Amino acid sequence: MELLKLNLYQLLVFFHVANEKSITLAAEKLCLTQPTVSIHIKSLEKSTHLKLIEIKRKKLTLTANGEILYHYCMQIYNHAMAAQ
């Protein structure tokens, strides 16, 4: 069994992209450029071996795997905010 090495920052970026349904809005919220956000998402997809988002006609949607990961990320984010 292969151990996944997930980057917490990439999960945070993914969470904001999924939450906003927009790379542009997530980039603005995180004070990053759009290409940087896209690189984080592609890197996360590569490390998980999963397609997480699809963009068709400028509309961002989560794949089924993306939806599952988004719910986990939401829990992580909420716990982190509560811990602060």
Residue pairs with C-beta under 8 A, 6 or more apart in sequence:
4 47
4 48
5 47
6 44
6 47
6 48
7 43
7 44
7 47
9 40
10 40
10 41
10 43
10 44
10 47
11 44
11 69
11 73
11 76
12 30
12 73
12 77
13 26
13 30
13 32
13 37
13 40
13 41
13 44
14 40
14 41
14 44
14 52
14 69
14 70
14 73
15 70
15 73
15 74
15 76
15 77
16 25
16 26
16 29
16 30
17 23
17 26
17 37
17 41
17 53
17 60
18 53
18 62
18 66
18 69
18 70
18 73
19 26
19 70
19 74
20 26
20 29
21 60
21 61
22 60
23 34
23 37
23 38
23 41
23 60
24 34
26 32
26 37
27 33
27 34
27 36
27 37
30 37
41 52
41 53
44 52
45 51
45 52
45 53
48 65
48 69
50 63
50 65
50 66
50 69
51 63
51 65
51 66
52 62
52 63
52 65
52 66
52 69
53 60
53 61
53 62
53 63
53 66
54 60
54 61
54 62
54 63
55 61
62 70
